[in-house]
Amino acid sequence: MNEDYEYECRFAPEGELLSSRKKILRFEGLDTLADVYLNGSLLGETCNMHRIWEYEITDLLREKENILRVVFHSPLKFIAQAHKKYGNIGNEDTYEGFMHLRKAHYMFDWDWGVSHS
């Protein structure tokens, strides 16, 4: 939660993906703050873990090898900056600023009875 992380994988399209006229990359669960790249091109920046993210990759997808890279940003750094900028009354049982981010609240310890104040 305190650090940024990077995920990278290499893949070659096969089957239906190769034969489809329109190619879509679909994420059904990215953990909130992420930058998504395919073959060095930024597809988008995510800011909500409670939704599906789809990107059309028809023009970016290569027949042989592709590099998918996802950079996940620290949610704690984000909420600390948001809290400093906007302030809030918050909840004393979790991290200040947690309500500025569309991330599952239980990931901020609120339902485990842990106090961070």
Secondary structure, DSSP 8 states (H G I E B T S, - for coil): --S-EEEEEEE---THHHH-SS-EEEES---SEEEEEETTEEEEEEEBTTS-EEEE-TTT--SS-EEEEEEE--HHHHHHHHHHHH-----TTS-TTGGGSBS-GGGGTGGGT----
